[in-house]
Amino acid sequence: MQIALLTRNDSTFRRIKNAFEADGMPDCVRYTDELGLIRSLERSPPDLVIIESETEFSTSNLVLAWRACHFRQDLPVMMIGQWWDSVSMTNALHAGVDEIVVGEFRLEEIVARGRHAVERRRGERTAQSIITLGSSTLYRATREFVTLDKRVRLTAREFSIAWLFFSHPGALITRKELAHAVWGKELDIAGRSLEQHIYKLRAKLELDEHSGLTLRTVYSLGYMLEQIEAPHHRDICTTRAPRARMAEAVS
């Protein structure tokens, strides 16, 4: 079983590597930055990813973003952190982290939870295939965006971007996260292509106030997919309200 361990601490890597080796799992590879790990995941995904977080959990975790837009829900991710509180643990679980070990590292627990995560995910090769927000749906099998009145086919990269936003509605996704998760490159290299894809995606999906979904630019940071009340829906509600009041008056 191959393990990818993301940590900047030499001692942490040695201790965890030795613990897994003693348990019969000698193939533990160290990474010191997220982009290096992501590039490795694209070439040769391991059986388990372990991430050491030196601070509280960040909802903009790049590895989890990569897993979402590349449909690799079968890849278990475990996080360890000595300074986490209950809020960080709750956020991590909501974001899709499989196992968490907090406080002073207990090597036996890390190994046990790592094995448990792998066993639980083993055989889960069928990723989520549909996401729906309001009246809009993404279909992974056909790379289509479907609403009540249109069906749009997307390129592989456009679909990956759309899937990432649909997976995290209302959350800020930074340009750096998009560059790393979708392109596997630094922002200064992928930036221009990223902007072009965002522009095309907005146009193709008609993400504006009329569709009920808008892809908002957060100046100098990134983008946020938001659900809004479409004008036609407000009109329907407005016309129905007087009738409802009349019905109540009659009764």
WOKALIN-V753486 format. One line per field, one symbol per residue. phi: phi as a letter, one per 40 degrees, with the letter a starting at -180 (. if undefined). Layout:
# WOKALIN-V753486
phi=???
This chain:
# WOKALIN-V753486
phi=.cbbbcacbdccccccdccccccgbccbbcbbaccccccccccacccabbbcbcbccbcccccccccccbfbccccbbbbacbcbcccccccccchccbbbbgccbcccccccccccccccdgccccdbbbbbgbbbbbcdbfbbbbcbabbcbcdcccccccccccbcgbcbccccccccccgbcccccdccdcccccccdcccfcacccgbbbcccdgbiaacbcbccdcccccccccdcccccccccc
